Amino acid sequence: MPLLQFLDHMIPYETFLNDLSARIVKLLKSDKDDPEYISQRKAYEMFGRRNVERWRKQGKIIPCKRPGKMEYKTSELRLLQRTVQDYFDYSK
């Protein structure tokens, strides 16, 4: 049986795949009722105003501008929510 080696231990490949697939199924179930787009106000409520503004400033999300409102793609916000962020700006 093939093994995956991590810095601290080794895991059988089948165990890794089972854990990964269980996590994917859990995420799909939790996101299945999400609308494709949400308003900026709703994005601020769900993900935090500062987070949304930071992601937008960093160019990680681009709002869809419609007459009278701005919307964000929910799947992109969820991905950013689950991604480890580096909050320090080293370019300064």
Buried (B, 14 or more C-beta within 10 A) or exposed (E): EEEEEEEEEEEEEEEBEEEEEEEEEEEEEEEEEBEEBBBBEBBBEBBEEEBBEBBBEEEBBEBEEEEEEBBBBBEBBBEBEEEEEEEEEEEE
